[in-house]
Amino acid sequence: MKLSELPQQWEQNDQQRPERPHHYQVHVALEDAARLKALAALYPGQSEEDLLNDLLEAALKKVPQARGE
């Protein structure tokens, strides 16, 4: 999923969420926390955790898998 496709995905509240067996605790800047809360308000069918998972997944897909790619 591309970052630009996320809002459309979030508007569809019936999406199936994959099981996420790994848990991480992250600390975010105040501004980023405010942005996340604003996104959650725009897409009430999505939890902040789900939004953060989607954003992280999309961002990680943009990172090259190996050096030199």
PyMOL Python script that loads the backbone (N, CA, C, O; Angstrom):
from pymol import cmd

cmd.read_pdbstr("""\
ATOM      1  N   MET A   1       0.850  -1.171   0.000  1.00  0.00           N
ATOM      2  CA  MET A   1       0.000   0.000   0.000  1.00  0.00           C
ATOM      3  C   MET A   1       0.899   1.239   0.000  1.00  0.00           C
ATOM      4  O   MET A   1       1.842   1.339   0.785  1.00  0.00           O
ATOM      5  N   LYS A   2       0.595   2.155  -0.872  1.00  0.00           N
ATOM      6  CA  LYS A   2       1.341   3.405  -0.939  1.00  0.00           C
ATOM      7  C   LYS A   2       0.757   4.397   0.058  1.00  0.00           C
ATOM      8  O   LYS A   2      -0.425   4.332   0.398  1.00  0.00           O
ATOM      9  N   LEU A   3       1.593   5.309   0.516  1.00  0.00           N
ATOM     10  CA  LEU A   3       1.122   6.335   1.447  1.00  0.00           C
ATOM     11  C   LEU A   3      -0.061   7.102   0.869  1.00  0.00           C
ATOM     12  O   LEU A   3      -1.007   7.421   1.588  1.00  0.00           O
ATOM     13  N   SER A   4      -0.011   7.395  -0.419  1.00  0.00           N
ATOM     14  CA  SER A   4      -1.087   8.171  -1.040  1.00  0.00           C
ATOM     15  C   SER A   4      -2.403   7.399  -1.112  1.00  0.00           C
ATOM     16  O   SER A   4      -3.458   8.006  -1.294  1.00  0.00           O
ATOM     17  N   GLU A   5      -2.361   6.076  -0.974  1.00  0.00           N
ATOM     18  CA  GLU A   5      -3.567   5.247  -1.038  1.00  0.00           C
ATOM     19  C   GLU A   5      -4.210   5.030   0.329  1.00  0.00           C
ATOM     20  O   GLU A   5      -5.332   4.530   0.409  1.00  0.00           O
ATOM     21  N   LEU A   6      -3.522   5.396   1.391  1.00  0.00           N
ATOM     22  CA  LEU A   6      -4.031   5.132   2.736  1.00  0.00           C
ATOM     23  C   LEU A   6      -5.361   5.823   3.037  1.00  0.00           C
ATOM     24  O   LEU A   6      -6.256   5.168   3.572  1.00  0.00           O
ATOM     25  N   PRO A   7      -5.540   7.111   2.725  1.00  0.00           N
ATOM     26  CA  PRO A   7      -6.839   7.734   3.052  1.00  0.00           C
ATOM     27  C   PRO A   7      -8.031   6.999   2.440  1.00  0.00           C
ATOM     28  O   PRO A   7      -9.068   6.851   3.088  1.00  0.00           O
ATOM     29  N   GLN A   8      -7.889   6.542   1.207  1.00  0.00           N
ATOM     30  CA  GLN A   8      -8.984   5.801   0.576  1.00  0.00           C
ATOM     31  C   GLN A   8      -9.232   4.489   1.325  1.00  0.00           C
ATOM     32  O   GLN A   8     -10.380   4.097   1.537  1.00  0.00           O
ATOM     33  N   GLN A   9      -8.171   3.828   1.716  1.00  0.00           N
ATOM     34  CA  GLN A   9      -8.306   2.584   2.475  1.00  0.00           C
ATOM     35  C   GLN A   9      -8.984   2.850   3.816  1.00  0.00           C
ATOM     36  O   GLN A   9      -9.832   2.069   4.245  1.00  0.00           O
ATOM     37  N   TRP A  10      -8.621   3.938   4.476  1.00  0.00           N
ATOM     38  CA  TRP A  10      -9.179   4.244   5.788  1.00  0.00           C
ATOM     39  C   TRP A  10     -10.660   4.589   5.703  1.00  0.00           C
ATOM     40  O   TRP A  10     -11.405   4.378   6.660  1.00  0.00           O
ATOM     41  N   GLU A  11     -11.083   5.116   4.569  1.00  0.00           N
ATOM     42  CA  GLU A  11     -12.497   5.449   4.407  1.00  0.00           C
ATOM     43  C   GLU A  11     -13.364   4.201   4.311  1.00  0.00           C
ATOM     44  O   GLU A  11     -14.566   4.256   4.571  1.00  0.00           O
ATOM     45  N   GLN A  12     -12.767   3.090   3.944  1.00  0.00           N
ATOM     46  CA  GLN A  12     -13.484   1.821   3.852  1.00  0.00           C
ATOM     47  C   GLN A  12     -13.330   1.105   5.191  1.00  0.00           C
ATOM     48  O   GLN A  12     -12.336   0.417   5.426  1.00  0.00           O
ATOM     49  N   ASN A  13     -14.297   1.268   6.045  1.00  0.00           N
ATOM     50  CA  ASN A  13     -14.200   0.738   7.407  1.00  0.00           C
ATOM     51  C   ASN A  13     -14.308  -0.773   7.488  1.00  0.00           C
ATOM     52  O   ASN A  13     -14.066  -1.343   8.552  1.00  0.00           O
ATOM     53  N   ASP A  14     -14.664  -1.440   6.398  1.00  0.00           N
ATOM     54  CA  ASP A  14     -14.876  -2.877   6.439  1.00  0.00           C
ATOM     55  C   ASP A  14     -13.627  -3.690   6.124  1.00  0.00           C
ATOM     56  O   ASP A  14     -13.712  -4.897   5.895  1.00  0.00           O
ATOM     57  N   GLN A  15     -12.487  -3.046   6.110  1.00  0.00           N
ATOM     58  CA  GLN A  15     -11.262  -3.745   5.751  1.00  0.00           C
ATOM     59  C   GLN A  15     -10.884  -4.796   6.787  1.00  0.00           C
ATOM     60  O   GLN A  15     -11.124  -4.627   7.982  1.00  0.00           O
ATOM     61  N   GLN A  16     -10.293  -5.873   6.310  1.00  0.00           N
ATOM     62  CA  GLN A  16      -9.806  -6.926   7.188  1.00  0.00           C
ATOM     63  C   GLN A  16      -8.398  -6.558   7.643  1.00  0.00           C
ATOM     64  O   GLN A  16      -7.543  -6.204   6.831  1.00  0.00           O
ATOM     65  N   ARG A  17      -8.175  -6.645   8.917  1.00  0.00           N
ATOM     66  CA  ARG A  17      -6.857  -6.345   9.473  1.00  0.00           C
ATOM     67  C   ARG A  17      -6.101  -7.646   9.708  1.00  0.00           C
ATOM     68  O   ARG A  17      -6.632  -8.571  10.323  1.00  0.00           O
ATOM     69  N   PRO A  18      -4.870  -7.721   9.223  1.00  0.00           N
ATOM     70  CA  PRO A  18      -4.087  -8.921   9.516  1.00  0.00           C
ATOM     71  C   PRO A  18      -3.735  -8.965  11.002  1.00  0.00           C
ATOM     72  O   PRO A  18      -3.666  -7.934  11.671  1.00  0.00           O
ATOM     73  N   GLU A  19      -3.519 -10.161  11.495  1.00  0.00           N
ATOM     74  CA  GLU A  19      -3.092 -10.296  12.888  1.00  0.00           C
ATOM     75  C   GLU A  19      -1.696  -9.712  13.013  1.00  0.00           C
ATOM     76  O   GLU A  19      -0.845  -9.924  12.149  1.00  0.00           O
ATOM     77  N   ARG A  20      -1.469  -8.990  14.071  1.00  0.00           N
ATOM     78  CA  ARG A  20      -0.163  -8.360  14.297  1.00  0.00           C
ATOM     79  C   ARG A  20       0.381  -8.864  15.630  1.00  0.00           C
ATOM     80  O   ARG A  20       0.118  -8.279  16.681  1.00  0.00           O
ATOM     81  N   PRO A  21       1.148  -9.962  15.576  1.00  0.00           N
ATOM     82  CA  PRO A  21       1.588 -10.593  16.817  1.00  0.00           C
ATOM     83  C   PRO A  21       2.725  -9.874  17.541  1.00  0.00           C
ATOM     84  O   PRO A  21       2.994 -10.172  18.705  1.00  0.00           O
ATOM     85  N   HIS A  22       3.386  -8.952  16.888  1.00  0.00           N
ATOM     86  CA  HIS A  22       4.508  -8.253  17.522  1.00  0.00           C
ATOM     87  C   HIS A  22       4.045  -6.894  18.033  1.00  0.00           C
ATOM     88  O   HIS A  22       3.313  -6.174  17.353  1.00  0.00           O
ATOM     89  N   HIS A  23       4.475  -6.564  19.218  1.00  0.00           N
ATOM     90  CA  HIS A  23       4.090  -5.291  19.833  1.00  0.00           C
ATOM     91  C   HIS A  23       5.343  -4.465  20.099  1.00  0.00           C
ATOM     92  O   HIS A  23       6.365  -4.984  20.549  1.00  0.00           O
ATOM     93  N   TYR A  24       5.246  -3.189  19.814  1.00  0.00           N
ATOM     94  CA  TYR A  24       6.341  -2.258  20.041  1.00  0.00           C
ATOM     95  C   TYR A  24       5.803  -1.051  20.789  1.00  0.00           C
ATOM     96  O   TYR A  24       4.647  -0.660  20.630  1.00  0.00           O
ATOM     97  N   GLN A  25       6.651  -0.485  21.590  1.00  0.00           N
ATOM     98  CA  GLN A  25       6.301   0.759  22.256  1.00  0.00           C
ATOM     99  C   GLN A  25       7.157   1.845  21.622  1.00  0.00           C
ATOM    100  O   GLN A  25       8.382   1.735  21.581  1.00  0.00           O
ATOM    101  N   VAL A  26       6.509   2.889  21.132  1.00  0.00           N
ATOM    102  CA  VAL A  26       7.245   3.972  20.484  1.00  0.00           C
ATOM    103  C   VAL A  26       6.932   5.289  21.174  1.00  0.00           C
ATOM    104  O   VAL A  26       5.857   5.476  21.742  1.00  0.00           O
ATOM    105  N   HIS A  27       7.876   6.174  21.111  1.00  0.00           N
ATOM    106  CA  HIS A  27       7.704   7.525  21.645  1.00  0.00           C
ATOM    107  C   HIS A  27       7.703   8.467  20.450  1.00  0.00           C
ATOM    108  O   HIS A  27       8.615   8.434  19.625  1.00  0.00           O
ATOM    109  N   VAL A  28       6.691   9.293  20.361  1.00  0.00           N
ATOM    110  CA  VAL A  28       6.574  10.208  19.226  1.00  0.00           C
ATOM    111  C   VAL A  28       6.564  11.647  19.723  1.00  0.00           C
ATOM    112  O   VAL A  28       6.192  11.939  20.860  1.00  0.00           O
ATOM    113  N   ALA A  29       6.980  12.521  18.843  1.00  0.00           N
ATOM    114  CA  ALA A  29       6.972  13.951  19.161  1.00  0.00           C
ATOM    115  C   ALA A  29       5.532  14.421  19.343  1.00  0.00           C
ATOM    116  O   ALA A  29       4.599  13.830  18.799  1.00  0.00           O
ATOM    117  N   LEU A  30       5.370  15.472  20.103  1.00  0.00           N
ATOM    118  CA  LEU A  30       4.050  16.027  20.369  1.00  0.00           C
ATOM    119  C   LEU A  30       3.311  16.352  19.070  1.00  0.00           C
ATOM    120  O   LEU A  30       2.115  16.087  18.951  1.00  0.00           O
ATOM    121  N   GLU A  31       4.019  16.922  18.105  1.00  0.00           N
ATOM    122  CA  GLU A  31       3.401  17.284  16.829  1.00  0.00           C
ATOM    123  C   GLU A  31       2.910  16.044  16.085  1.00  0.00           C
ATOM    124  O   GLU A  31       1.837  16.064  15.482  1.00  0.00           O
ATOM    125  N   ASP A  32       3.694  14.964  16.127  1.00  0.00           N
ATOM    126  CA  ASP A  32       3.286  13.731  15.453  1.00  0.00           C
ATOM    127  C   ASP A  32       2.094  13.093  16.155  1.00  0.00           C
ATOM    128  O   ASP A  32       1.207  12.546  15.499  1.00  0.00           O
ATOM    129  N   ALA A  33       2.067  13.157  17.468  1.00  0.00           N
ATOM    130  CA  ALA A  33       0.923  12.634  18.220  1.00  0.00           C
ATOM    131  C   ALA A  33      -0.338  13.418  17.874  1.00  0.00           C
ATOM    132  O   ALA A  33      -1.420  12.843  17.755  1.00  0.00           O
ATOM    133  N   ALA A  34      -0.198  14.726  17.715  1.00  0.00           N
ATOM    134  CA  ALA A  34      -1.343  15.557  17.344  1.00  0.00           C
ATOM    135  C   ALA A  34      -1.828  15.214  15.939  1.00  0.00           C
ATOM    136  O   ALA A  34      -3.032  15.176  15.686  1.00  0.00           O
ATOM    137  N   ARG A  35      -0.896  14.966  15.033  1.00  0.00           N
ATOM    138  CA  ARG A  35      -1.283  14.578  13.670  1.00  0.00           C
ATOM    139  C   ARG A  35      -2.012  13.238  13.675  1.00  0.00           C
ATOM    140  O   ARG A  35      -2.993  13.057  12.952  1.00  0.00           O
ATOM    141  N   LEU A  36      -1.539  12.312  14.479  1.00  0.00           N
ATOM    142  CA  LEU A  36      -2.177  11.002  14.574  1.00  0.00           C
ATOM    143  C   LEU A  36      -3.590  11.127  15.135  1.00  0.00           C
ATOM    144  O   LEU A  36      -4.516  10.481  14.645  1.00  0.00           O
ATOM    145  N   LYS A  37      -3.754  11.952  16.156  1.00  0.00           N
ATOM    146  CA  LYS A  37      -5.092  12.190  16.721  1.00  0.00           C
ATOM    147  C   LYS A  37      -6.010  12.840  15.688  1.00  0.00           C
ATOM    148  O   LYS A  37      -7.194  12.512  15.613  1.00  0.00           O
ATOM    149  N   ALA A  38      -5.466  13.760  14.894  1.00  0.00           N
ATOM    150  CA  ALA A  38      -6.267  14.407  13.851  1.00  0.00           C
ATOM    151  C   ALA A  38      -6.699  13.393  12.792  1.00  0.00           C
ATOM    152  O   ALA A  38      -7.836  13.432  12.322  1.00  0.00           O
ATOM    153  N   LEU A  39      -5.800  12.491  12.418  1.00  0.00           N
ATOM    154  CA  LEU A  39      -6.167  11.445  11.463  1.00  0.00           C
ATOM    155  C   LEU A  39      -7.256  10.545  12.032  1.00  0.00           C
ATOM    156  O   LEU A  39      -8.193  10.174  11.324  1.00  0.00           O
ATOM    157  N   ALA A  40      -7.135  10.196  13.305  1.00  0.00           N
ATOM    158  CA  ALA A  40      -8.145   9.351  13.948  1.00  0.00           C
ATOM    159  C   ALA A  40      -9.500  10.055  13.974  1.00  0.00           C
ATOM    160  O   ALA A  40     -10.539   9.403  13.867  1.00  0.00           O
ATOM    161  N   ALA A  41      -9.496  11.368  14.115  1.00  0.00           N
ATOM    162  CA  ALA A  41     -10.751  12.123  14.091  1.00  0.00           C
ATOM    163  C   ALA A  41     -11.345  12.151  12.680  1.00  0.00           C
ATOM    164  O   ALA A  41     -12.565  12.114  12.516  1.00  0.00           O
ATOM    165  N   LEU A  42     -10.484  12.216  11.668  1.00  0.00           N
ATOM    166  CA  LEU A  42     -10.950  12.214  10.280  1.00  0.00           C
ATOM    167  C   LEU A  42     -11.482  10.850   9.854  1.00  0.00           C
ATOM    168  O   LEU A  42     -12.388  10.758   9.026  1.00  0.00           O
ATOM    169  N   TYR A  43     -10.913   9.798  10.425  1.00  0.00           N
ATOM    170  CA  TYR A  43     -11.285   8.427  10.073  1.00  0.00           C
ATOM    171  C   TYR A  43     -11.692   7.686  11.342  1.00  0.00           C
ATOM    172  O   TYR A  43     -10.923   6.877  11.860  1.00  0.00           O
ATOM    173  N   PRO A  44     -12.893   7.953  11.844  1.00  0.00           N
ATOM    174  CA  PRO A  44     -13.308   7.393  13.135  1.00  0.00           C
ATOM    175  C   PRO A  44     -13.419   5.870  13.148  1.00  0.00           C
ATOM    176  O   PRO A  44     -13.471   5.269  14.221  1.00  0.00           O
ATOM    177  N   GLY A  45     -13.456   5.245  11.993  1.00  0.00           N
ATOM    178  CA  GLY A  45     -13.496   3.784  11.942  1.00  0.00           C
ATOM    179  C   GLY A  45     -12.144   3.138  12.152  1.00  0.00           C
ATOM    180  O   GLY A  45     -12.033   1.914  12.210  1.00  0.00           O
ATOM    181  N   GLN A  46     -11.110   3.970  12.268  1.00  0.00           N
ATOM    182  CA  GLN A  46      -9.745   3.465  12.422  1.00  0.00           C
ATOM    183  C   GLN A  46      -9.191   3.890  13.775  1.00  0.00           C
ATOM    184  O   GLN A  46      -9.325   5.046  14.177  1.00  0.00           O
ATOM    185  N   SER A  47      -8.578   2.959  14.462  1.00  0.00           N
ATOM    186  CA  SER A  47      -7.947   3.318  15.732  1.00  0.00           C
ATOM    187  C   SER A  47      -6.607   3.993  15.450  1.00  0.00           C
ATOM    188  O   SER A  47      -6.054   3.860  14.358  1.00  0.00           O
ATOM    189  N   GLU A  48      -6.099   4.707  16.428  1.00  0.00           N
ATOM    190  CA  GLU A  48      -4.777   5.329  16.270  1.00  0.00           C
ATOM    191  C   GLU A  48      -3.726   4.258  16.012  1.00  0.00           C
ATOM    192  O   GLU A  48      -2.809   4.464  15.217  1.00  0.00           O
ATOM    193  N   GLU A  49      -3.857   3.125  16.677  1.00  0.00           N
ATOM    194  CA  GLU A  49      -2.903   2.027  16.486  1.00  0.00           C
ATOM    195  C   GLU A  49      -2.958   1.510  15.045  1.00  0.00           C
ATOM    196  O   GLU A  49      -1.917   1.270  14.434  1.00  0.00           O
ATOM    197  N   ASP A  50      -4.163   1.339  14.502  1.00  0.00           N
ATOM    198  CA  ASP A  50      -4.288   0.876  13.121  1.00  0.00           C
ATOM    199  C   ASP A  50      -3.709   1.888  12.141  1.00  0.00           C
ATOM    200  O   ASP A  50      -3.025   1.515  11.188  1.00  0.00           O
ATOM    201  N   LEU A  51      -3.983   3.159  12.372  1.00  0.00           N
ATOM    202  CA  LEU A  51      -3.428   4.202  11.509  1.00  0.00           C
ATOM    203  C   LEU A  51      -1.905   4.180  11.552  1.00  0.00           C
ATOM    204  O   LEU A  51      -1.247   4.260  10.515  1.00  0.00           O
ATOM    205  N   LEU A  52      -1.358   4.072  12.738  1.00  0.00           N
ATOM    206  CA  LEU A  52       0.095   4.041  12.896  1.00  0.00           C
ATOM    207  C   LEU A  52       0.685   2.810  12.216  1.00  0.00           C
ATOM    208  O   LEU A  52       1.723   2.905  11.560  1.00  0.00           O
ATOM    209  N   ASN A  53       0.037   1.663  12.364  1.00  0.00           N
ATOM    210  CA  ASN A  53       0.494   0.445  11.687  1.00  0.00           C
ATOM    211  C   ASN A  53       0.507   0.631  10.177  1.00  0.00           C
ATOM    212  O   ASN A  53       1.475   0.258   9.514  1.00  0.00           O
ATOM    213  N   ASP A  54      -0.560   1.204   9.630  1.00  0.00           N
ATOM    214  CA  ASP A  54      -0.638   1.417   8.187  1.00  0.00           C
ATOM    215  C   ASP A  54       0.442   2.379   7.708  1.00  0.00           C
ATOM    216  O   ASP A  54       1.077   2.144   6.679  1.00  0.00           O
ATOM    217  N   LEU A  55       0.647   3.449   8.443  1.00  0.00           N
ATOM    218  CA  LEU A  55       1.679   4.418   8.070  1.00  0.00           C
ATOM    219  C   LEU A  55       3.067   3.790   8.113  1.00  0.00           C
ATOM    220  O   LEU A  55       3.881   4.007   7.215  1.00  0.00           O
ATOM    221  N   LEU A  56       3.333   3.020   9.148  1.00  0.00           N
ATOM    222  CA  LEU A  56       4.634   2.368   9.278  1.00  0.00           C
ATOM    223  C   LEU A  56       4.846   1.353   8.160  1.00  0.00           C
ATOM    224  O   LEU A  56       5.919   1.300   7.560  1.00  0.00           O
ATOM    225  N   GLU A  57       3.836   0.559   7.885  1.00  0.00           N
ATOM    226  CA  GLU A  57       3.940  -0.440   6.820  1.00  0.00           C
ATOM    227  C   GLU A  57       4.230   0.217   5.478  1.00  0.00           C
ATOM    228  O   GLU A  57       5.109  -0.234   4.744  1.00  0.00           O
ATOM    229  N   ALA A  58       3.500   1.277   5.152  1.00  0.00           N
ATOM    230  CA  ALA A  58       3.704   1.972   3.881  1.00  0.00           C
ATOM    231  C   ALA A  58       5.093   2.604   3.816  1.00  0.00           C
ATOM    232  O   ALA A  58       5.744   2.565   2.772  1.00  0.00           O
ATOM    233  N   ALA A  59       5.542   3.180   4.915  1.00  0.00           N
ATOM    234  CA  ALA A  59       6.866   3.810   4.930  1.00  0.00           C
ATOM    235  C   ALA A  59       7.970   2.768   4.785  1.00  0.00           C
ATOM    236  O   ALA A  59       8.944   2.993   4.067  1.00  0.00           O
ATOM    237  N   LEU A  60       7.827   1.630   5.461  1.00  0.00           N
ATOM    238  CA  LEU A  60       8.853   0.594   5.381  1.00  0.00           C
ATOM    239  C   LEU A  60       8.954   0.000   3.982  1.00  0.00           C
ATOM    240  O   LEU A  60      10.031  -0.431   3.569  1.00  0.00           O
ATOM    241  N   LYS A  61       7.858  -0.027   3.259  1.00  0.00           N
ATOM    242  CA  LYS A  61       7.892  -0.543   1.887  1.00  0.00           C
ATOM    243  C   LYS A  61       8.691   0.367   0.965  1.00  0.00           C
ATOM    244  O   LYS A  61       9.143  -0.068  -0.095  1.00  0.00           O
ATOM    245  N   LYS A  62       8.866   1.610   1.353  1.00  0.00           N
ATOM    246  CA  LYS A  62       9.635   2.549   0.537  1.00  0.00           C
ATOM    247  C   LYS A  62      11.137   2.448   0.798  1.00  0.00           C
ATOM    248  O   LYS A  62      11.939   2.967   0.022  1.00  0.00           O
ATOM    249  N   VAL A  63      11.514   1.788   1.878  1.00  0.00           N
ATOM    250  CA  VAL A  63      12.929   1.639   2.219  1.00  0.00           C
ATOM    251  C   VAL A  63      13.507   0.496   1.385  1.00  0.00           C
ATOM    252  O   VAL A  63      12.932  -0.592   1.368  1.00  0.00           O
ATOM    253  N   PRO A  64      14.617   0.711   0.700  1.00  0.00           N
ATOM    254  CA  PRO A  64      15.221  -0.370  -0.086  1.00  0.00           C
ATOM    255  C   PRO A  64      15.523  -1.581   0.792  1.00  0.00           C
ATOM    256  O   PRO A  64      15.938  -1.445   1.944  1.00  0.00           O
ATOM    257  N   GLN A  65      15.309  -2.761   0.228  1.00  0.00           N
ATOM    258  CA  GLN A  65      15.522  -4.003   0.972  1.00  0.00           C
ATOM    259  C   GLN A  65      17.000  -4.278   1.225  1.00  0.00           C
ATOM    260  O   GLN A  65      17.362  -4.828   2.265  1.00  0.00           O
ATOM    261  N   ALA A  66      17.836  -3.905   0.293  1.00  0.00           N
ATOM    262  CA  ALA A  66      19.263  -4.179   0.444  1.00  0.00           C
ATOM    263  C   ALA A  66      20.045  -2.953  -0.007  1.00  0.00           C
ATOM    264  O   ALA A  66      19.571  -2.149  -0.809  1.00  0.00           O
ATOM    265  N   ARG A  67      21.241  -2.834   0.524  1.00  0.00           N
ATOM    266  CA  ARG A  67      22.093  -1.715   0.146  1.00  0.00           C
ATOM    267  C   ARG A  67      22.328  -1.745  -1.361  1.00  0.00           C
ATOM    268  O   ARG A  67      22.621  -2.796  -1.931  1.00  0.00           O
ATOM    269  N   GLY A  68      22.201  -0.604  -1.990  1.00  0.00           N
ATOM    270  CA  GLY A  68      22.445  -0.502  -3.417  1.00  0.00           C
ATOM    271  C   GLY A  68      21.201  -0.588  -4.278  1.00  0.00           C
ATOM    272  O   GLY A  68      21.282  -0.383  -5.489  1.00  0.00           O
ATOM    273  N   GLU A  69      20.039  -0.888  -3.683  1.00  0.00           N
ATOM    274  CA  GLU A  69      18.807  -0.937  -4.484  1.00  0.00           C
ATOM    275  C   GLU A  69      18.288   0.456  -4.737  1.00  0.00           C
ATOM    276  O   GLU A  69      17.259   0.622  -5.392  1.00  0.00           O
TER     277      GLU A  69
END
""", "prot")
cmd.dss("prot")
cmd.show_as("cartoon", "prot")
cmd.util.cbc("prot")
cmd.orient("prot")
